[in-house]
Amino acid sequence: MQAKIEKISPLSALAIKNIEEQENKPIDFLSFREKLSFANISHPEKQKEWKGARLAIKSALDAINMTYPGFYKDEHGKSYPMDGYGNVSLTHTKGLAAAIFHKEMPVGIDIDYVKEKVVRLGPKFLDPSEIDFLKDDPILYTIAWSAKESIFKCQGRKGISLRQHILLSPFTSADKVIKGKIHNTDFADHYYTVKVERTDDMVMTYTIW
């Protein structure tokens, strides 16, 4: 999946960054609190991932002419702008970092490589009705995992189970949009539309609620 910056609407944008290409990019735009957080990351690879995600959200904000406000995590681990304006979601996988921002609505984004082993893990994150239509296809399983992760990040609270509480409607590998909902919780009947982008070996999903 190639690096890109995409303006989704006047209110929202996303960006994907190649982590290795960001290694020497300046990060003087970070808030003081973020600079401390970055300095306290001891593992070099974790530092690269953290930096790549912040450079991705900076690019997304630039695309909709917004100033980088700095971000913090709440008690549920969800990131929020320090100025209290807008919604953000960050993600990374091997070699890539991605981020999405919306001025008004909650968002979630996820990016993953397609791997055969995800089929074996299916019962841990899939409802039996989902397993029925995914048919042991690693691509479909990866899309399902990623879509549920995007929904989970969008709702932003702990205690939500991917298997028990997030249910996807049937979809195919050709679908660019899939539907999901959170059920059997205090957030019952929250419905989500998840956008899907895919290459041969990668899946990216995002949702704006």
N, CA and C atoms as a LAMMPS dump frame, in Angstrom:
ITEM: TIMESTEP
0
ITEM: NUMBER OF ATOMS
627
ITEM: BOX BOUNDS ff ff ff
-5.0000000000000000e+02 5.0000000000000000e+02
-5.0000000000000000e+02 5.0000000000000000e+02
-5.0000000000000000e+02 5.0000000000000000e+02
ITEM: ATOMS id mol type element x y z
1 1 1 N 0.852 -1.186 0
2 1 2 C 0 0 0
3 1 3 C 0.886 1.234 0
4 2 1 N 0.604 2.162 -0.897
5 2 2 C 1.46 3.326 -1.064
6 2 3 C 1.104 4.437 -0.078
7 3 1 N 2.132 5.221 0.251
8 3 2 C 1.902 6.403 1.073
9 3 3 C 1.006 7.372 0.309
10 4 1 N 0.128 8.064 1.046
11 4 2 C -0.755 9.022 0.393
12 4 3 C -1.347 9.964 1.422
13 5 1 N -1.887 11.066 0.927
14 5 2 C -2.689 11.987 1.721
15 5 3 C -4.011 12.143 0.98
16 6 1 N -5.126 11.921 1.669
17 6 2 C -6.441 11.972 1.026
18 6 3 C -7.373 12.901 1.794
19 7 1 N -7.855 13.923 1.113
20 7 2 C -8.875 14.796 1.685
21 7 3 C -10.226 14.15 1.432
22 8 1 N -10.841 13.635 2.478
23 8 2 C -12.108 12.922 2.351
24 8 3 C -13.255 13.897 2.122
25 9 1 N -13.21 15.019 2.828
26 9 2 C -14.221 16.066 2.726
27 9 3 C -13.594 17.341 3.28
28 10 1 N -14.291 18.481 3.218
29 10 2 C -13.731 19.687 3.842
30 10 3 C -13.499 19.536 5.348
31 11 1 N -14.135 18.527 5.952
32 11 2 C -14.037 18.326 7.395
33 11 3 C -13.077 17.217 7.796
34 12 1 N -12.598 16.435 6.826
35 12 2 C -11.876 15.22 7.192
36 12 3 C -10.799 14.868 6.174
37 13 1 N -9.716 14.251 6.674
38 13 2 C -8.638 13.772 5.808
39 13 3 C -7.922 12.622 6.49
40 14 1 N -7.241 11.814 5.67
41 14 2 C -6.401 10.747 6.203
42 14 3 C -5.057 10.771 5.498
43 15 1 N -4.077 10.125 6.111
44 15 2 C -2.748 10.035 5.515
45 15 3 C -2.121 8.701 5.876
46 16 1 N -1.353 8.159 4.928
47 16 2 C -0.549 6.955 5.153
48 16 3 C 0.904 7.335 4.91
49 17 1 N 1.776 6.953 5.823
50 17 2 C 3.194 7.281 5.715
51 17 3 C 4.043 6.013 5.76
52 18 1 N 5.098 5.997 4.937
53 18 2 C 6.124 4.971 5.051
54 18 3 C 7.008 5.325 6.237
55 19 1 N 7.043 4.466 7.242
56 19 2 C 7.716 4.799 8.496
57 19 3 C 9.206 5.059 8.299
58 20 1 N 9.875 4.247 7.499
59 20 2 C 11.316 4.419 7.312
60 20 3 C 11.633 5.757 6.652
61 21 1 N 10.762 6.211 5.767
62 21 2 C 10.997 7.48 5.076
63 21 3 C 10.795 8.685 5.986
64 22 1 N 10.203 8.472 7.164
65 22 2 C 9.941 9.577 8.091
66 22 3 C 11.054 9.751 9.125
67 23 1 N 12.047 8.862 9.097
68 23 2 C 13.027 8.8 10.181
69 23 3 C 13.741 10.13 10.418
70 24 1 N 14.061 10.836 9.347
71 24 2 C 14.814 12.091 9.489
72 24 3 C 13.941 13.335 9.363
73 25 1 N 12.624 13.146 9.339
74 25 2 C 11.724 14.294 9.235
75 25 3 C 11.636 15.016 10.582
76 26 1 N 11.608 16.347 10.572
77 26 2 C 11.522 17.09 11.837
78 26 3 C 10.157 16.924 12.501
79 27 1 N 10.154 16.979 13.826
80 27 2 C 8.901 16.871 14.584
81 27 3 C 8.801 18.025 15.587
82 28 1 N 9.284 19.182 15.162
83 28 2 C 9.239 20.34 16.052
84 28 3 C 7.82 20.853 16.274
85 29 1 N 6.855 20.351 15.496
86 29 2 C 5.461 20.756 15.661
87 29 3 C 4.804 20.094 16.871
88 30 1 N 5.428 19.066 17.447
89 30 2 C 4.839 18.363 18.586
90 30 3 C 4.669 19.289 19.785
91 31 1 N 3.655 18.998 20.592
92 31 2 C 3.484 19.729 21.842
93 31 3 C 4.589 19.326 22.821
94 32 1 N 4.777 20.116 23.857
95 32 2 C 5.79 19.8 24.87
96 32 3 C 5.505 18.44 25.498
97 33 1 N 4.239 18.182 25.784
98 33 2 C 3.848 16.903 26.388
99 33 3 C 4.177 15.736 25.461
100 34 1 N 3.945 15.916 24.162
101 34 2 C 4.245 14.854 23.203
102 34 3 C 5.749 14.639 23.065
103 35 1 N 6.513 15.72 23.105
104 35 2 C 7.967 15.576 23.022
105 35 3 C 8.499 14.771 24.206
106 36 1 N 7.918 14.972 25.376
107 36 2 C 8.308 14.175 26.54
108 36 3 C 7.94 12.701 26.336
109 37 1 N 6.743 12.468 25.818
110 37 2 C 6.307 11.091 25.565
111 37 3 C 7.236 10.403 24.573
112 38 1 N 7.595 11.122 23.521
113 38 2 C 8.483 10.563 22.5
114 38 3 C 9.852 10.233 23.093
115 39 1 N 10.37 11.136 23.913
116 39 2 C 11.689 10.929 24.525
117 39 3 C 11.699 9.74 25.472
118 40 1 N 10.537 9.395 26.027
119 40 2 C 10.453 8.301 26.991
120 40 3 C 10.231 6.934 26.344
121 41 1 N 10.112 6.894 25.015
122 41 2 C 9.979 5.61 24.319
123 41 3 C 11.381 5.044 24.115
124 42 1 N 11.68 3.941 24.757
125 42 2 C 13.046 3.412 24.742
126 42 3 C 13.338 2.532 23.53
127 43 1 N 12.318 1.876 22.989
128 43 2 C 12.539 0.947 21.878
129 43 3 C 12.596 1.714 20.555
130 44 1 N 13.676 1.576 19.781
131 44 2 C 13.822 2.348 18.53
132 44 3 C 12.678 2.147 17.542
133 45 1 N 12.201 0.905 17.39
134 45 2 C 11.117 0.66 16.443
135 45 3 C 9.816 1.309 16.91
136 46 1 N 9.563 1.272 18.213
137 46 2 C 8.369 1.921 18.754
138 46 3 C 8.443 3.435 18.548
139 47 1 N 9.647 3.984 18.684
140 47 2 C 9.824 5.413 18.423
141 47 3 C 9.468 5.753 16.979
142 48 1 N 9.93 4.919 16.045
143 48 2 C 9.643 5.159 14.628
144 48 3 C 8.142 5.099 14.352
145 49 1 N 7.472 4.108 14.946
146 49 2 C 6.031 3.964 14.736
147 49 3 C 5.278 5.167 15.298
148 50 1 N 5.655 5.575 16.503
149 50 2 C 5.005 6.717 17.149
150 50 3 C 5.196 7.976 16.303
151 51 1 N 6.433 8.193 15.865
152 51 2 C 6.736 9.37 15.051
153 51 3 C 5.994 9.319 13.719
154 52 1 N 5.967 8.148 13.086
155 52 2 C 5.279 8.018 11.808
156 52 3 C 3.805 8.355 11.908
157 53 1 N 3.161 7.924 13
158 53 2 C 1.739 8.214 13.186
159 53 3 C 1.504 9.705 13.375
160 54 1 N 2.405 10.391 14.113
161 54 2 C 2.237 11.844 14.322
162 54 3 C 2.48 12.616 13.031
163 55 1 N 3.425 12.164 12.22
164 55 2 C 3.642 12.818 10.929
165 55 3 C 2.464 12.57 9.992
166 56 1 N 1.835 11.402 10.118
167 56 2 C 0.65 11.121 9.305
168 56 3 C -0.501 12.045 9.679
169 57 1 N -0.762 12.216 10.975
170 57 2 C -1.874 13.085 11.359
171 57 3 C -1.564 14.542 11.043
172 58 1 N -0.286 14.923 11.118
173 58 2 C 0.095 16.287 10.723
174 58 3 C -0.24 16.522 9.247
175 59 1 N 0.049 15.543 8.392
176 59 2 C -0.26 15.681 6.967
177 59 3 C -1.764 15.73 6.72
178 60 1 N -2.522 14.916 7.462
179 60 2 C -3.977 14.935 7.319
180 60 3 C -4.541 16.298 7.718
181 61 1 N -4.028 16.86 8.8
182 61 2 C -4.475 18.186 9.243
183 61 3 C -4.107 19.262 8.231
184 62 1 N -2.913 19.175 7.68
185 62 2 C -2.497 20.141 6.659
186 62 3 C -3.452 20.119 5.466
187 63 1 N -3.965 18.924 5.131
188 63 2 C -4.842 18.779 3.966
189 63 3 C -6.16 19.517 4.135
190 64 1 N -6.579 19.739 5.387
191 64 2 C -7.823 20.484 5.629
192 64 3 C -7.533 21.807 6.349
193 65 1 N -6.289 22.267 6.185
194 65 2 C -5.887 23.603 6.655
195 65 3 C -6.106 23.8 8.152
196 66 1 N -5.702 22.792 8.92
197 66 2 C -5.809 22.891 10.37
198 66 3 C -4.431 22.839 11.01
199 67 1 N -4.281 23.573 12.093
200 67 2 C -3.037 23.588 12.844
201 67 3 C -2.945 22.353 13.728
202 68 1 N -1.754 21.791 13.831
203 68 2 C -1.538 20.63 14.698
204 68 3 C -1.685 21.062 16.153
205 69 1 N -2.65 20.467 16.901
206 69 2 C -2.916 20.935 18.263
207 69 3 C -2.177 20.166 19.359
208 70 1 N -1.561 19.047 18.984
209 70 2 C -1.06 18.113 19.988
210 70 3 C -2.176 17.163 20.389
211 71 1 N -1.81 15.963 20.809
212 71 2 C -2.803 14.948 21.142
213 71 3 C -2.437 14.254 22.45
214 72 1 N -3.459 13.773 23.142
215 72 2 C -3.264 13.023 24.378
216 72 3 C -4.198 11.819 24.362
217 73 1 N -3.934 10.841 25.236
218 73 2 C -4.8 9.672 25.354
219 73 3 C -5.619 9.753 26.63
220 74 1 N -6.913 9.397 26.521
221 74 2 C -7.765 9.379 27.71
222 74 3 C -7.606 8.054 28.455
223 75 1 N -8.449 7.834 29.465
224 75 2 C -8.317 6.636 30.288
225 75 3 C -8.631 5.353 29.531
226 76 1 N -9.26 5.471 28.359
227 76 2 C -9.564 4.304 27.539
228 76 3 C -8.499 4.051 26.471
229 77 1 N -7.487 4.926 26.417
230 77 2 C -6.429 4.773 25.432
231 77 3 C -6.724 5.413 24.089
232 78 1 N -7.801 6.188 24.004
233 78 2 C -8.169 6.845 22.748
234 78 3 C -7.536 8.229 22.687
235 79 1 N -6.997 8.578 21.517
236 79 2 C -6.34 9.874 21.338
237 79 3 C -7.356 10.979 21.071
238 80 1 N -7.07 12.157 21.637
239 80 2 C -7.906 13.339 21.438
240 80 3 C -7.02 14.566 21.237
241 81 1 N -7.505 15.552 20.468
242 81 2 C -6.765 16.807 20.335
243 81 3 C -6.704 17.544 21.67
244 82 1 N -5.564 18.153 21.951
245 82 2 C -5.407 18.873 23.214
246 82 3 C -6.279 20.117 23.289
247 83 1 N -6.688 20.651 22.139
248 83 2 C -7.558 21.826 22.169
249 83 3 C -9.036 21.447 22.242
250 84 1 N -9.326 20.135 22.271
251 84 2 C -10.702 19.676 22.416
252 84 3 C -11.538 19.76 21.159
253 85 1 N -10.91 20.054 20.032
254 85 2 C -11.66 20.261 18.794
255 85 3 C -11.341 19.157 17.796
256 86 1 N -12.345 18.355 17.436
257 86 2 C -12.157 17.33 16.423
258 86 3 C -11.906 15.952 17.005
259 87 1 N -11.741 14.982 16.1
260 87 2 C -11.556 13.581 16.473
261 87 3 C -10.455 12.962 15.623
262 88 1 N -9.667 12.085 16.237
263 88 2 C -8.505 11.512 15.569
264 88 3 C -8.419 10.017 15.84
265 89 1 N -7.82 9.286 14.913
266 89 2 C -7.486 7.885 15.129
267 89 3 C -6.154 7.615 14.441
268 90 1 N -5.308 6.838 15.112
269 90 2 C -3.966 6.528 14.623
270 90 3 C -3.784 5.021 14.556
271 91 1 N -2.941 4.561 13.624
272 91 2 C -2.653 3.132 13.526
273 91 3 C -1.299 2.932 12.87
274 92 1 N -0.715 1.776 13.088
275 92 2 C 0.524 1.441 12.389
276 92 3 C 0.649 -0.069 12.275
277 93 1 N 1.387 -0.499 11.284
278 93 2 C 1.767 -1.887 11.107
279 93 3 C 3.177 -1.869 10.552
280 94 1 N 3.744 -3.009 10.269
281 94 2 C 5.135 -3.064 9.837
282 94 3 C 5.379 -2.155 8.633
283 95 1 N 6.172 -1.112 8.842
284 95 2 C 6.589 -0.241 7.75
285 95 3 C 5.661 0.91 7.429
286 96 1 N 4.437 0.912 7.97
287 96 2 C 3.467 1.944 7.622
288 96 3 C 2.766 2.49 8.858
289 97 1 N 2.454 3.777 8.801
290 97 2 C 1.628 4.423 9.823
291 97 3 C 0.519 5.181 9.109
292 98 1 N -0.652 5.242 9.734
293 98 2 C -1.784 5.94 9.127
294 98 3 C -2.559 6.688 10.198
295 99 1 N -3.274 7.716 9.766
296 99 2 C -4.062 8.52 10.695
297 99 3 C -5.231 9.143 9.95
298 100 1 N -6.308 9.398 10.69
299 100 2 C -7.484 10.064 10.135
300 100 3 C -7.963 11.106 11.134
301 101 1 N -8.488 12.212 10.614
302 101 2 C -9.017 13.288 11.461
303 101 3 C -10.347 13.752 10.889
304 102 1 N -11.277 14.073 11.787
305 102 2 C -12.542 14.692 11.386
306 102 3 C -12.834 15.826 12.353
307 103 1 N -13.269 16.955 11.827
308 103 2 C -13.504 18.127 12.662
309 103 3 C -14.671 17.95 13.626
310 104 1 N -15.626 17.063 13.289
311 104 2 C -16.847 16.975 14.089
312 104 3 C -17.207 15.573 14.566
313 105 1 N -16.866 14.534 13.798
314 105 2 C -17.399 13.201 14.06
315 105 3 C -16.315 12.223 14.509
316 106 1 N -16.667 11.251 15.369
317 106 2 C -15.704 10.213 15.771
318 106 3 C -15.213 9.407 14.568
319 107 1 N -13.964 8.988 14.626
320 107 2 C -13.351 8.25 13.52
321 107 3 C -12.55 7.066 14.053
322 108 1 N -12.318 6.099 13.181
323 108 2 C -11.448 4.974 13.496
324 108 3 C -10.753 4.524 12.232
325 109 1 N -9.484 4.117 12.345
326 109 2 C -8.722 3.657 11.181
327 109 3 C -7.843 2.491 11.596
328 110 1 N -7.622 1.57 10.652
329 110 2 C -6.754 0.424 10.911
330 110 3 C -6.096 0 9.61
331 111 1 N -4.877 -0.518 9.721
332 111 2 C -4.149 -1.014 8.558
333 111 3 C -3.445 -2.306 8.946
334 112 1 N -3.56 -3.339 8.101
335 112 2 C -3.01 -4.657 8.429
336 112 3 C -2.545 -5.383 7.178
337 113 1 N -1.55 -6.249 7.359
338 113 2 C -1.137 -7.164 6.307
339 113 3 C -2.065 -8.379 6.295
340 114 1 N -2.308 -8.914 5.104
341 114 2 C -3.063 -10.155 4.971
342 114 3 C -2.137 -11.313 5.34
343 115 1 N -2.552 -12.121 6.322
344 115 2 C -1.749 -13.264 6.763
345 115 3 C -2.64 -14.493 6.913
346 116 1 N -2.079 -15.644 6.556
347 116 2 C -2.837 -16.893 6.634
348 116 3 C -3.296 -17.192 8.061
349 117 1 N -2.474 -16.84 9.049
350 117 2 C -2.777 -17.233 10.431
351 117 3 C -4.029 -16.561 10.983
352 118 1 N -4.499 -15.492 10.324
353 118 2 C -5.684 -14.807 10.826
354 118 3 C -6.903 -15.729 10.799
355 119 1 N -6.904 -16.715 9.887
356 119 2 C -8.031 -17.652 9.822
357 119 3 C -8.088 -18.495 11.096
358 120 1 N -6.93 -18.934 11.583
359 120 2 C -6.895 -19.725 12.821
360 120 3 C -7.371 -18.913 14.021
361 121 1 N -7.133 -17.607 13.965
362 121 2 C -7.516 -16.743 15.08
363 121 3 C -8.975 -16.307 15.009
364 122 1 N -9.639 -16.628 13.911
365 122 2 C -11.003 -16.169 13.684
366 122 3 C -11.964 -16.355 14.846
367 123 1 N -12.017 -17.54 15.469
368 123 2 C -12.973 -17.74 16.567
369 123 3 C -12.767 -16.801 17.75
370 124 1 N -11.601 -16.166 17.842
371 124 2 C -11.354 -15.251 18.955
372 124 3 C -11.97 -13.871 18.727
373 125 1 N -12.228 -13.512 17.45
374 125 2 C -12.76 -12.171 17.203
375 125 3 C -14.001 -12.148 16.311
376 126 1 N -14.465 -13.32 15.892
377 126 2 C -15.611 -13.387 14.985
378 126 3 C -16.807 -14.077 15.626
379 127 1 N -17.983 -13.58 15.307
380 127 2 C -19.234 -14.245 15.656
381 127 3 C -19.414 -15.454 14.724
382 128 1 N -20.043 -16.54 15.186
383 128 2 C -20.254 -17.702 14.307
384 128 3 C -20.934 -17.356 12.986
385 129 1 N -21.839 -16.386 12.997
386 129 2 C -22.511 -16.002 11.752
387 129 3 C -21.533 -15.367 10.767
388 130 1 N -20.503 -14.704 11.273
389 130 2 C -19.486 -14.105 10.403
390 130 3 C -18.572 -15.182 9.825
391 131 1 N -18.204 -16.147 10.643
392 131 2 C -17.36 -17.25 10.165
393 131 3 C -18.033 -17.968 9
394 132 1 N -19.354 -18.073 9.046
395 132 2 C -20.095 -18.764 7.989
396 132 3 C -19.882 -18.116 6.624
397 133 1 N -19.863 -16.776 6.556
398 133 2 C -19.75 -16.151 5.23
399 133 3 C -18.312 -15.802 4.841
400 134 1 N -17.374 -15.873 5.771
401 134 2 C -15.98 -15.557 5.444
402 134 3 C -15.255 -16.726 4.775
403 135 1 N -15.72 -17.937 4.988
404 135 2 C -15.287 -19.12 4.231
405 135 3 C -13.772 -19.348 4.223
406 136 1 N -13.13 -19.173 5.366
407 136 2 C -11.696 -19.475 5.517
408 136 3 C -10.808 -18.707 4.539
409 137 1 N -11.258 -17.557 4.09
410 137 2 C -10.484 -16.737 3.148
411 137 3 C -9.651 -15.73 3.943
412 138 1 N -8.31 -15.802 3.883
413 138 2 C -7.478 -14.876 4.662
414 138 3 C -7.741 -13.406 4.354
415 139 1 N -8.079 -13.098 3.109
416 139 2 C -8.367 -11.702 2.754
417 139 3 C -9.627 -11.233 3.476
418 140 1 N -10.679 -12.048 3.425
419 140 2 C -11.927 -11.673 4.09
420 140 3 C -11.746 -11.592 5.602
421 141 1 N -10.983 -12.519 6.164
422 141 2 C -10.726 -12.495 7.604
423 141 3 C -9.96 -11.228 7.999
424 142 1 N -8.994 -10.83 7.17
425 142 2 C -8.228 -9.62 7.474
426 142 3 C -9.105 -8.381 7.373
427 143 1 N -9.969 -8.34 6.363
428 143 2 C -10.901 -7.218 6.246
429 143 3 C -11.807 -7.161 7.478
430 144 1 N -12.298 -8.326 7.907
431 144 2 C -13.177 -8.368 9.082
432 144 3 C -12.446 -7.887 10.331
433 145 1 N -11.228 -8.378 10.534
434 145 2 C -10.43 -7.945 11.689
435 145 3 C -10.217 -6.433 11.653
436 146 1 N -9.797 -5.93 10.494
437 146 2 C -9.496 -4.508 10.365
438 146 3 C -10.746 -3.655 10.557
439 147 1 N -11.861 -4.082 9.971
440 147 2 C -13.11 -3.33 10.111
441 147 3 C -13.545 -3.259 11.571
442 148 1 N -13.421 -4.378 12.278
443 148 2 C -13.795 -4.38 13.697
444 148 3 C -12.854 -3.493 14.513
445 149 1 N -11.571 -3.507 14.169
446 149 2 C -10.627 -2.628 14.851
447 149 3 C -10.988 -1.158 14.624
448 150 1 N -11.361 -0.805 13.398
449 150 2 C -11.744 0.58 13.108
450 150 3 C -12.982 0.986 13.901
451 151 1 N -13.963 0.091 13.972
452 151 2 C -15.17 0.377 14.757
453 151 3 C -14.82 0.507 16.234
454 152 1 N -13.985 -0.408 16.726
455 152 2 C -13.567 -0.368 18.131
456 152 3 C -12.882 0.958 18.453
457 153 1 N -11.967 1.393 17.585
458 153 2 C -11.253 2.647 17.818
459 153 3 C -12.195 3.843 17.725
460 154 1 N -13.176 3.754 16.852
461 154 2 C -14.119 4.855 16.69
462 154 3 C -14.974 5.035 17.938
463 155 1 N -15.454 3.937 18.522
464 155 2 C -16.316 4.066 19.701
465 155 3 C -15.517 4.444 20.941
466 156 1 N -14.258 4.031 21.014
467 156 2 C -13.323 4.614 21.958
468 156 3 C -13.434 4.245 23.417
469 157 1 N -14.068 3.123 23.74
470 157 2 C -14.169 2.747 25.15
471 157 3 C -13.729 1.307 25.361
472 158 1 N -13.119 1.059 26.512
473 158 2 C -12.731 -0.296 26.864
474 158 3 C -13.974 -1.127 27.176
475 159 1 N -13.791 -2.442 27.182
476 159 2 C -14.89 -3.328 27.544
477 159 3 C -15.716 -3.803 26.372
478 160 1 N -15.374 -3.363 25.156
479 160 2 C -16.071 -3.82 23.959
480 160 3 C -15.293 -4.99 23.365
481 161 1 N -15.953 -6.12 23.171
482 161 2 C -15.335 -7.314 22.605
483 161 3 C -15.572 -7.352 21.1
484 162 1 N -14.497 -7.587 20.339
485 162 2 C -14.657 -7.692 18.884
486 162 3 C -15.604 -8.828 18.521
487 163 1 N -15.528 -9.926 19.253
488 163 2 C -16.353 -11.095 18.933
489 163 3 C -17.781 -10.952 19.442
490 164 1 N -17.937 -10.494 20.676
491 164 2 C -19.256 -10.491 21.294
492 164 3 C -20.083 -9.249 20.98
493 165 1 N -19.431 -8.135 20.707
494 165 2 C -20.166 -6.873 20.634
495 165 3 C -20.14 -6.174 19.274
496 166 1 N -19.222 -6.554 18.393
497 166 2 C -19.16 -5.914 17.073
498 166 3 C -19.529 -6.95 16.021
499 167 1 N -20.595 -6.69 15.286
500 167 2 C -21.116 -7.645 14.306
501 167 3 C -21.105 -7.007 12.921
502 168 1 N -20.518 -7.716 11.953
503 168 2 C -20.44 -7.237 10.576
504 168 3 C -21.501 -7.906 9.711
505 169 1 N -22.059 -7.144 8.784
506 169 2 C -22.959 -7.715 7.783
507 169 3 C -22.126 -8.449 6.735
508 170 1 N -22.707 -9.442 6.047
509 170 2 C -21.952 -10.173 5.023
510 170 3 C -21.367 -9.243 3.964
511 171 1 N -20.149 -9.573 3.51
512 171 2 C -19.477 -8.782 2.481
513 171 3 C -18.581 -9.696 1.663
514 172 1 N -18.088 -9.175 0.54
515 172 2 C -17.158 -9.907 -0.315
516 172 3 C -15.848 -9.132 -0.405
517 173 1 N -14.836 -9.757 -0.991
518 173 2 C -13.539 -9.095 -1.129
519 173 3 C -13.595 -7.934 -2.111
520 174 1 N -14.647 -7.858 -2.92
521 174 2 C -14.78 -6.767 -3.887
522 174 3 C -15.469 -5.54 -3.298
523 175 1 N -16.087 -5.683 -2.138
524 175 2 C -16.842 -4.578 -1.552
525 175 3 C -15.911 -3.479 -1.048
526 176 1 N -16.254 -2.251 -1.361
527 176 2 C -15.492 -1.091 -0.898
528 176 3 C -16.08 -0.492 0.373
529 177 1 N -17.308 -0.88 0.687
530 177 2 C -17.997 -0.4 1.886
531 177 3 C -18.673 -1.591 2.543
532 178 1 N -18.487 -1.741 3.854
533 178 2 C -19.185 -2.788 4.584
534 178 3 C -19.87 -2.175 5.804
535 179 1 N -20.851 -2.895 6.31
536 179 2 C -21.657 -2.398 7.423
537 179 3 C -21.353 -3.191 8.694
538 180 1 N -21.403 -2.499 9.814
539 180 2 C -21.208 -3.157 11.094
540 180 3 C -22.003 -2.46 12.175
541 181 1 N -22.131 -3.123 13.316
542 181 2 C -22.835 -2.502 14.434
543 181 3 C -22.254 -2.996 15.752
544 182 1 N -22.435 -2.187 16.782
545 182 2 C -22.139 -2.595 18.15
546 182 3 C -23.464 -2.973 18.798
547 183 1 N -23.516 -4.16 19.392
548 183 2 C -24.761 -4.637 19.99
549 183 3 C -24.465 -5.333 21.318
550 184 1 N -25.526 -5.612 22.053
551 184 2 C -25.441 -6.305 23.347
552 184 3 C -24.612 -5.548 24.382
553 185 1 N -24.594 -4.232 24.293
554 185 2 C -23.879 -3.391 25.256
555 185 3 C -24.7 -2.131 25.497
556 186 1 N -24.149 -1.225 26.304
557 186 2 C -24.788 0.08 26.484
558 186 3 C -24.803 0.875 25.185
559 187 1 N -23.96 0.452 24.215
560 187 2 C -23.897 1.133 22.924
561 187 3 C -24.696 0.375 21.875
562 188 1 N -25.685 -0.405 22.31
563 188 2 C -26.446 -1.253 21.396
564 188 3 C -27.03 -0.44 20.247
565 189 1 N -27.025 -1.091 19.085
566 189 2 C -27.616 -0.513 17.883
567 189 3 C -26.903 0.748 17.404
568 190 1 N -25.609 0.845 17.689
569 190 2 C -24.786 1.848 17.028
570 190 3 C -24.317 1.25 15.705
571 191 1 N -24.694 1.859 14.602
572 191 2 C -24.382 1.319 13.281
573 191 3 C -23.233 2.099 12.647
574 192 1 N -22.376 1.377 11.932
575 192 2 C -21.182 1.964 11.333
576 192 3 C -21.077 1.574 9.863
577 193 1 N -20.6 2.515 9.058
578 193 2 C -20.232 2.251 7.673
579 193 3 C -18.715 2.295 7.593
580 194 1 N -18.114 1.212 7.113
581 194 2 C -16.657 1.091 7.088
582 194 3 C -16.175 1.08 5.639
583 195 1 N -15.277 1.99 5.312
584 195 2 C -14.666 2.023 3.982
585 195 3 C -13.472 1.07 3.958
586 196 1 N -13.307 0.375 2.836
587 196 2 C -12.249 -0.628 2.691
588 196 3 C -11.371 -0.288 1.495
589 197 1 N -10.057 -0.283 1.708
590 197 2 C -9.088 -0.168 0.618
591 197 3 C -8.137 -1.346 0.733
592 198 1 N -7.817 -1.966 -0.415
593 198 2 C -7.039 -3.2 -0.362
594 198 3 C -6.046 -3.29 -1.506
595 199 1 N -4.85 -3.808 -1.204
596 199 2 C -3.907 -4.259 -2.216
597 199 3 C -3.786 -5.772 -2.06
598 200 1 N -2.876 -6.387 -2.793
599 200 2 C -2.756 -7.846 -2.721
600 200 3 C -2.424 -8.339 -1.32
601 201 1 N -1.622 -7.575 -0.588
602 201 2 C -1.157 -8.067 0.713
603 201 3 C -1.527 -7.173 1.886
604 202 1 N -2.329 -6.126 1.66
605 202 2 C -2.665 -5.209 2.743
606 202 3 C -4.121 -4.778 2.684
607 203 1 N -4.633 -4.434 3.863
608 203 2 C -5.997 -3.92 3.988
609 203 3 C -5.962 -2.672 4.854
610 204 1 N -6.655 -1.632 4.424
611 204 2 C -6.891 -0.473 5.276
612 204 3 C -8.394 -0.25 5.362
613 205 1 N -8.881 -0.013 6.564
614 205 2 C -10.282 0.335 6.749
615 205 3 C -10.379 1.601 7.588
616 206 1 N -11.459 2.337 7.38
617 206 2 C -11.727 3.469 8.261
618 206 3 C -13.227 3.705 8.336
619 207 1 N -13.648 4.295 9.436
620 207 2 C -15.056 4.622 9.614
621 207 3 C -15.189 6.008 10.219
622 208 1 N -16.226 6.704 9.801
623 208 2 C -16.594 8.012 10.349
624 208 3 C -18.022 7.864 10.843
625 209 1 N -18.227 8.059 12.137
626 209 2 C -19.54 7.761 12.714
627 209 3 C -20.358 9.025 12.942
